[in-house]
Amino acid sequence: MGTSVPQPVAVAGPAGAIARRRPVMRRLRAPHLANAALAAALVLSYPLLLAVAVLPGPRERVPACWLFLAVAVVSYLAEALAQDAVPSLVNMLNWVQVGLPLRFAFRELALIVLLLRVLPVRPGEIAVLAGGLLGLHAIRAVYSALVVYVGQWRLLPVVTRNVDLSELRIPDPPPPSLTLAHTRKMLHLDVLPLAGGLAWALTRQAGWMLGGVCLALTAGAAGCAVMAVHARRNAHLRDRAWVLRTVSAQVRQGHPQVMLYFSGQPESVYQANMWLSTLARVNRPAVIVMRERWTVPMLGRTSLPVVCLEDMLDLLNFPLPSVRVALFPANTAKNLHQLRIPGVGQVFINHGDSDKDASVNPFAKAYDEVWVAGAAGRERYLRAQAGVRDEDIVEVGRPQLADIRPAPGAPGGRMFTVLYAPTWEGFTSGAQDSSLIPMGLRIVQALTDRMPGIRVLYKPHPLTGTRDPRAARAHEAVAAFIEQANRRRERTGEWAQEAAASAPARAAALAELARIEERLRKLSGDGQIAGSPASPGGRSDYAALSRDGQPDPARDAEWRRCLDAWHEAYCASQGWWEHRVATGARPTAYDCLSQADLLISDISSLVADFLVSGRPYAVTDLAGRGAAAFHERFPTAVAGYLLSPDCAELPGILQEATGAGEDRLGPARRELKRYLLGPDSPAPQARFNSALDALIERVEAARRAVAGTAAAPPRLAAQLPTAPGPAGLPTAGLELARDPAGG
């Protein structure tokens, strides 16, 4: 029997009333009270400043000045903290036109009112102070304009890696101290005249005010001068058309014939990363085209040229006439921008073969060809009647699986490893594909509680929780339970003594792991991008990333050495008996598959990929369909064990999988592997390359037909224009195809 998951119980009476009041009590915790106090300080300090300035007369000059100073300090501190602590309040103030510059001007106006109330000032003196404060705002406007212009000019229309951009003469970016929160920094220059004004009120010496104004204006003017220098250095980058032409010319020098085209969110870049090793081994020059600049730092290490073009018109005006095939690992809206470019064979390669409905999206009929792993993928499209013709489906295997180790004669290592890898919850609330919410904790509990000789490796899908918050909470619960299980193993049982003895070595490995992670981050470019999801604290810019991201064999070799060292340190950072939670980019899903002696997963491409290892797997039956109905609906599960929602089958599965010799489903897995992934020979990479060669030949034949030298294949001929296309389309590619020197 499986281990049940504790369910919430309704409590009646006084205890129930207390439980119901807990959400209210949580809102009154210290952080909420502190934020409320901060919000009150921000809102009330400004009218209080005016009140302090208006009410006193000359006799209350000294106490009024000190009180004004105290309230002003509170207002400055509230401004500094509010942006992070109470952003909703700050946004509301901006929405009602009481933004930061106006609030600073209000404080400055209150200072002038105070001075008029407590001092016998001459009009010229007040004019100097008022003019200085107005001058500061004018300088702030000029400085902000310079920062914005430099930022816009450096926001190049194209982001690259492994492309020589020396011709663009991209200078270093301005220091972050000059550009980060620049408006707030320039506004704070009014601290000098404010301090000078209060010193004037206390000492009756106007020189304090004059000195504060002069210092503030000088500092502001110096900042403008520095930013003006940066503006002059970057002014040539504002010519977007020239930048595009220059970069396009550099990329064309490599005559790329194959393009990997990717558009998506940062969390989905793994869909492109899984094809990098395959693309590096193709027998044709290749280029990677991306559509969202924030995904560029997330792309794995590659020596191939990478080009990111966010704007559709920039893509259409970035001719790559030698490209003959575009490969699409995901169906996204921006794929249409590339699909409209004629003269290119468009291929959907997907990011995994599975029985999910998403694997047979009818949008696939928009491509010239759909490449699948084996016969199962072909039959899946035909059975779904998605509009993809049988002759447009090509079986190429799964070349990414070359690094997954085959099954050993017996479970490897000192501990039998079970990989629990639930899939994503899916696009819609009605398509709950993941077992994590209904079964995740129950599965992990059953594995850790009943089988002390088992190690659990938990690898959630990268998109877990992005649609359904319940999945995020379930993930946290599973991770917390695994941590508790590890602590129990350290305190009790046969591993307690070894855990204590190995603690120093594991701590050293963790420190080494952090060091290697930092080096890998620098080698990959993470943390160098302003606003990059990869490293929110980083502050450089994409222009610098493009300029500095040049091919470097030495760095490539260091990257490989660091990866090997990372895996070694990762293994050493925990005891061989400990369960693991594997999130983030490393270890990859394929790394985890290589470590697993048994896979427990949902209907996903990992099931088919794991068949390469020859080891047993179990698939969750979320709806409790039963074996016959489940296998008919999901053919990839026919050679695996079925796990119902109560996990009652799990002890038997573990007993059979951990037994001596091959389990009873071994022959079925070998047969299913051929059905899902194709034959072992020729190798998948060779089949992939052959498919590329065949499609490129078809595209070349169609191009020759346009030139009037041969008959074009009918499918591709329909895509090739017989006359120049609309403005903006890169029809120059067809002209270059006629030139023996081109493409």
N, C-alpha and C positions, 0 to 999 in steps of 0.2 A: 504493500500500500504506500502511496505517496504521502509526503509530509504536508499537512494542511497549512494554509496561510492564515494567521490570526485575522479575524474580521472585527470591525468596530461593533461595540455593543451599546445599545441605547440605555442610558442610566436615568432612573426616575428619582424624584424626591430632591432633597437639598443638594446631594452630590451631583445630580443632573443639572440643577440650576447653576452650580459653580462651574461645571464643565461648559455650560452654554455661555457663561460670562467670560470664559477664558479668551475668546477672540477680542472682546472689548478690552480686557486687561492688557493683552499684548500691545494694543495700540498706545497704552500709557507707559510703556517701558521707557527707560532713560533715553535711548536714541530718538524716539518720537518727541519726547519733551524737549530735548536739546534742539531739534529741528524747529519745533514750534517757537521756542525762545529766539532762535536765530531769525526766523521769519518776522517775528514781532520787532526785533531790533532793526531789521532792514526797513520795515515799513514805517515804524514810529520815530526812528532817529532823525529823519529829515524834517518833519513838522516840529519836532522838539528842538532842533537846531534853530529854526526860525523863531520859535517862542523864546528861546534863550537870547536870541539877538534882539528881539523887539522889546521885551519887557524891561530890562534894566536901564537905568540912567547913568550919568557920570559917577554918581556916588557908589554904585555897585560895580564899578569897572573891573576891579581885580577878581572878585568871585565870579562875575559873569564870564570873564575870559577863561578862567580855569574850567568852569562848567561847560563852556562851549568846546574847549579842547577835549574834555572827557567824552562828550556826546559825539564829536567829530571822529575820535579814535574808534568809538563803537561803530559808527557808520562805515568807516574804512574796513574794519575787521568783518563786519557783516557782509559787505560787498565781496571781500576776498573769499569767504566761505560759502556764500549762498549759491553760487553757480553749481557747485557739486552737491551740496546738502539739500537745497530746496529748489531744484531747477524749474519745477512747475510754477513756482511763484515768480521767478525771474522771467520766465516766458510770458506769464500773464502781464507783468509790468511792461514788457516790451510790446505786448499786444495792445495795451491801452495807451501806448505812446508815452510811457514814462520809462524810457530806456536808460542805459548807463550814462551816456553823455548828459542827458537832461538832469539826472540825479546829481552828478558832479557839479553841474552848473548851479543847481539849487543850493548846494552847500556853499559854493563860492559867493552866491548872492546873499546868503545868510551872513557870511563874514563881512561883506560890505555894509549890510544893515547894522551889524554889531558895532563896527567901527564908527559909523555915523551916530550911533546912540551914545557911545561912551567917550568919544574923543572930539575935541574942537578941531576937526580936520578942515583943511583948505580944499577947494574944489580941484585944484591941480593935483593934489596928492591922491585923492580918490580916483581922478581920471587916470593917473599912472597905474594904480592897482587894477582898475576895471579894464583899461586897455591891455595891460599885461595878461590878464586872465583871458580876454577875448583873443589876444595873440596866441596864447597857448592852444586854444581850440582851433584856431586857423592852422597852426603848425601840426596839430594832431590830424586834421583833415588831410593836409598835404602828405604827411607821413603815411597815413592809412592808404591814400591813393597809390603811393609808391610801392608799398607792400603788396597791395592787391594787384597792381600791374605786373610786378615782378613775378608774383605767384601765378598769374594767368599766362604770362609768357613762358614760364617754365613748365606749365601744364601742357606739355607737348601733345599734339594730336595722335602721336604714336608712342607707345612704350615698348622697349625692346630688351632682349637679352641675347648675347652672343652675336651682336651686329656692330661693326665698326662705325662709330658715330664721330670720329675725329673731325670730319669735315664740318660738322655742326658747331664746333668750338663751344661746347657747353661749359660754362664756367661753374665754379663751386657755388652752392646756394648761399644765401645770406645766413649768418649764424642764427640758430634757433632763438637766442636771446633777443634778436631784433624782430622776429616775426611771430613768435608764439604769444598769443593774447596781446597783440601790439596796441590795440585800442585802449585796453585797460592800463597798460604800462604808460602810455603817453598821457592819459588822463591823470594818473597819479603824480605827474609832475607838479600838479597844483598843491602838493604837500608843501613845497618850498614857499610859494607866496602865502599860503595859509599860515604856516609857521611864522613867516616874517610879519604878517599882519597882526597875529596875536602878540608877537614880541613888541611890535609898535604900540599896540594898545596897552601893554603892561609897562613899557618903559617910556612911552611918549616920544620915542626916537624913530622917525620915519625912515631912517636909513635901513632898518631891519626889513621893512617892507620892500624897499627898492632893491636891496640885495637879493631877497628871495625871488622877486620877479625876474631880475636879470639872470640869476642862475638857472631858473626854469626855462626861460626863453633860450638861453645859450645851449642847454642840454637838448632841448627839442630841435633847435636848428642843427646841432651836430648830428643828431639821429637822422634828420632829413638829408643831410649831406652824405652820410654813409649810404643810406638807401638809394640816393641818386646815383652814386657810383655803381651800385649793383644794378640799378635800372639801365644804366648805359651799357654795362657788360652784357646784359641779357636782351637788349632791345632787338637784336637780329633774330631772336627766336620767335618773335611775334608773327613772322611770315610763315603761316601754317602750310601754305602750298609748297614753299621751298623746302620745309622740313620733310613733308611727305615725299616729295620728289627725291630728295637726297637719300632718305632711308630706303625707299623703294629701289633706287639704283643699287644700293649696297646689297640688299637681299637678292636682287636679280642676278648679281654676279655669281651666286652659287647655283644658278639654274635649278631651283627646286622643282621637282616634278610631283611630289606628294605633299599634301597639306593635311595636318591634323587641326580641325576647326573645333574650338570649344567656347561655349558660353554658359555661364551658370554662376551660382553663389559661391562664396569662399568655402562653404562646407562641402560642396560637390566637386571640388577640384580633383579629388581622388579619382573621378571618372576619367580625367585626362591623364593623371599620373600613372594609372595602371597600363597605359599604352606606350609610355615613354621607352621602356626597354625594347618593345617590339618595333617601334619606329626607328630606334637606333640601329636595328639589325636589318632593315629593309635594304634592297639592292638599288635604291634610287635616292637621289638627293631629296631631303625633306625639310619642311618648315612647319612651325607651330603658329597658328593664328588664334588669338584670344580676343574676347570682346569686352571684358571688364578689367580695368587696370588693377583693381585691388586683388584680383586673382593671380597676378603675375608673381608676386613673392611667394604664393602658396604652391606654385608649380615646382615639382621635384627637380633635382639637379639633372641637367641635360646639356650636351654640347651642341644641340641643334639650334638654329636661329629661331628666336621667339619674337613675334610681332603682335602687339595688342592695339586694336583699332576700335575705339568705343563708338564712334559716330558712323552711321550707315553710309553717308556720303564719302567719308574718308576711306571706308573699306572699298567702295565702288571706284574710287579714284586712286587706288593703290595697286597698280597693275602688277601682276605676277604672271606674265605670259607663258612661262615655261611649265606652270602647274597644270597637270593633267588629271589628277585625282584628288578629291577632297574627302577626308574621312571624318565622320561625325560620331563621337561616342555618346551623345545624349540628344534627346529631342527637346529643343528649346525654341522660343519664338524667334530669336535672332538668327536661327539657322536659315530662315527665309531670305535673309540678306545675301548669304552666300549662294543659296540655291538659285537666285535670279541671275547669277553670273553665268553666261553661256560658255560653251566650249570646255567644260570641266566635268569629268565623271564624278557624280555625287554618290557617296556610299555611306550607309548607316552601319556602323560596326558595333554599336551599343556598348554598355559597360558591364555586361554580364548576361548570360543565358539562364533564364529561369522560367518556371511555369506561371509567374505572375501575369496578370492582365496587362500590366505596363510593358511587358516584353513583346507584345503584339499590337502596339499602338497603330491605328490606321494611318497615322501621319507618315508611317514608313513608306507608303506608296509614292510619296513625293520624291524619293531618291531613285537614282538609276539602278542601284543594286543594294541588296541587304545581305550582309555577310554574317553568317551564323557559325556556331562551332561544329555542329554535326547534323545528322538527319533529323534529330528531335526538333531543332530550331526550324528547319524547313517545314516539317509537318505541323508545327505549332502555328505558323503563319497561315498555312493552307486551311487548317482546321478552323481557325478564327475568322476566315474570310475577311481579312483586313484590307484586301485590295492589292496585295503584293503578289505579282505573278511568279509562278514556279521558276520560270527561266531567269528571273532577276534575283534569285536567291543563290548564294554561293557559300559552300561549306569550306571554312578555312581552319577549323580547330581553334584552340585557345593557346596561342604562343606565349602568353604571360605566365603560364603554369610551369614553365621549364624548371623553375627553382624549387618547386615543391618536391620534397624527398619521397621516394616510393616507400611502400610499407616494408618494415623490417620483418624478420622472422618472428619476433616477439615484441611486445611493447617496449619501446626504447626508454633508457634512463632508469632511475631508481624509483620513479613514481609514475603510475599510470595517469596520463593527462587527458582530461575531458575539456574540450573547447565548447563553451556555450556562446554562440554568436547569433543573437536575435537580429532580425532584419528591421528595417524602418517601418514605422506605423502606416505609411502610405500617404497618398495625396489627399484623400477625402475621409471624412469621419465614417462613412459606410464601408470603407475598405481597410479593415483593421488586419494588416498582414503580420504584425509583430506579436510574438508570444510574451514579450517583456511585461506588458501590463497584466494580463490574466494569469500568467504562469511563471514569470521570470524568477520571483523570489522562491516559489515552491520548488522549481527545478534545482536551484542552487542549494536550498536547504536539504533537499533529498540527497544531493551529491556529497555535501560536507558532513551531514549528520550520520548517514548510514554506511558510508564507505571510508573509513579512516585511511585506507591505502590509496586514495584518489586525490589528485591535485586538480583544482578547477581553474581554467583559464577563461576569463570573461571578456569578450570583445564585442561591445555594442556597435551598431551601425553608426557611421559618422553623423547622420542626420537625426539621430534619436532625440526626440523631444522637440524638434523644430516645428511640428504641427500640433501635436497633442501634449499638453503639459503633464498629463498623467504618465506618459512615457518617461519624461524627465524625472518625475518623482519616483517611478519604479526603478529607474537606473540608480538613483541615489540610494534607494533602499537596498538594492542588490549589492552595490559597492560597499555600503556600510556593513552589511551582514558578512561579506567576505573579509572585511577588515577585522570584525569581531572573531570570526572563525580562525583567522591567523593568530590573533592574540591568544585564543584558547589553546592552539597547538603549541605556542611558545611556552605557555605556563604548565601544560600538562602533557602526559603521554610520552611516547618514546623519543620525541624530538626535542623535549624541553632542555635536556643537557646540551645537545648539539646546538640548539638555538642560542643558548647563553655563550657557548664557546665561540660561535661564529659571528657574534654581534659586532665586534670591532671590524672584522673583514667586510661585513655587509655595509657598515657605515662608511668605510673607505670607498667601497664600490659606488655607493650613492653619491659621494662627493665627486668621484671621477666621472660618473654619469652626468652630473650637472655641468661639469667642465666641458665634456664632449658635446653636450646639448648646445651650450653657448657657442662652441666653435662651429658646429653644424649650422646653427642659426646665422652666424656671420657669413659662412660660405654660401648659404642659399640666398642671402639677401634679406631675410626676415629682420624686422626691427629697424630697417633703414627707410621706411616709407611713412610719410605723414598720414595718420589716420588709418594705417593698414590694420585689418582685423588680425593679421598674424602677430602684430606687436603694437598694441595701442599706445604704448609709451614711446615708440620710436619717432624720430623727427628728422627726416631728410626729405628728399622728394624723388619723384619718378624720373625726372631728368637725370639726376645723379645716378640712380639705379641703372638707367639705360646706358649712360656714358661709361660707367665702371663695370658693367656686366659683360665683359669681353671674354672670348674663349681663352681658357687658361688650362693647358694640360696638367700643369703642376697642381693647381687647385682641384682639378678633377681627380687626380691621384690621391690628394689629401682627403678629399671627400670620401673616396672609397675606403681609405684607411680608417677614417673616423667612423664610418658606418660599421666596419668590422669591430672596431674598439667599442662602439656603442652597444652592440649586441653582446659582446663579452661582459661589459660592465653591467648591462641590464640583467643578464643571467646571474651574475655574482651578487647583485644588490639585494636579492632575497634568497631565502633558503630553498633548497630543492624540494622541500616538503610544503612550501607555502603556496596558497592560491594567489592568483594574480588578476588584477583589473587592468586591461590593456586599452587605453583610450589615446586619442591623438594620432598623429601621423605615423609614429613608431611605437611598438612594432606594427607592421602592416598586417592586413588580413592574411596575406600569403605567408608571412612569417609565422603567424599563429597556426595556420593550417599545417605548416611543416612540423610544429611541435605537438600536434594533437594525435592521440591514439584513438580517440572517439570524438566525433563532432555531433553536437546537438544544435539544430538550427531550425529555421522556418523555411517556407518555400522561398528560396533565393538562389542566386547564382553561385553562392558559396558551396551549396550542396553538389552541384555539378562539378565545380572546380576541385572539390575534395576527392572526387572519384579518381583523380590522377594518383593519389597516394595509395589507393587500394584498401584503405582502412575503413572500418565500419562507421556508420552514421545513423542518427535518429532524427526524424522530422516531426515537428509538433502538429497535431491535429486539433487546431483551435476550436473548430465547430463540432468536434466529436462525430465526424461523418462515418467513421468505421473504415476498415482497410479497403474493402471493395470500391466503395464510392470515392474514397480519397485517392486511391491509385489511378482510378479512371480519370479523375479531374487533374491530378498532378503526377504525370509519368515519372518525373525525376525521383519520386519517393518509392518506386516499386522495389528497389534493392536496398532500402533502408528500413530501420525499425520505426514503428509508429508510436508516438507518445501522446496519449490522450490528456485532456486538461487536468485530471487528477494525478497524473504521473505514476499511475499504478504499475505500468510496465517497466519503469526505470530499473528496479532491482534486478529483474530478469535480464534486461539488456546489458547491464553492467556485468552480470555474472557470465554471460555468453561472450562479451567482448574481451573480458580479462582472462578468459580461459586459455588453456594451452592449444596451440594450433589455430587454424583458420576457423572463423565462425561460419555458421551455416549459410550466410548470405554472401560469402566471398565470391562464388561463381557468378551469382546474379549481378554483383557490382562490376565485374569485368565485362560482362555483356552490356550492361547499361552504359558503361564508360564509352564503349565503341558507338553506341547509339547517340549519346549526348555530345561527345567530343570528337568523334570521328576516329579513323584508324591511327595507330601509332606511327605508321610509315606511309608516305613521307611525313617528316616532322612538321608540326603546325607552322613553324616559322617559314619553312620552305613552301608550304601550301599558301600561306599568306602572301609571300613574295610572288608566287605564280599567279595568284588572283590579281595582284597589282599589275604584273606584266600584261596579263590578258586584257584588263580594262584599259590600260594605257594604249595598247595596240588598237583597241576599238575607238578610243578618242582620237588617236592619230589618223585612223582611217576616215573618221568623220571630218576631220580638219582637211584632209587631202581632198575629200569630196567637195567641200566648200570651195577649195581652190580649183575645182574642175578637173581633177586628175583621176578620181575613182568614185565608186559608189559608196555611200556612207551607210553604216549600220542604221536601220530605221529608227531605233529608239534614241540614239544620240543625234541623228541628223535633225530631228525636230527641235533640238536645243540650239543648234548653231545658226546664227543670223546670216542671212545672205546679203545684208546691207548694213551699213553702219548703224549701230544701236543709238538709243537716246543719249542725250548729253549726260556725261558722268559715268557711263558704263565703259569698262576697260576693254573695248573691242580691239584695242591695239594688239592684244594677244593673238588675234587671228592673223594680223599682218605679220607679226613676228614668226608665226608658225610657217609662213611661206618663205621666210628668210632662212637659208641654210645655216646662218650663224646664230639664229635665235633658238631658244628653248632646247 
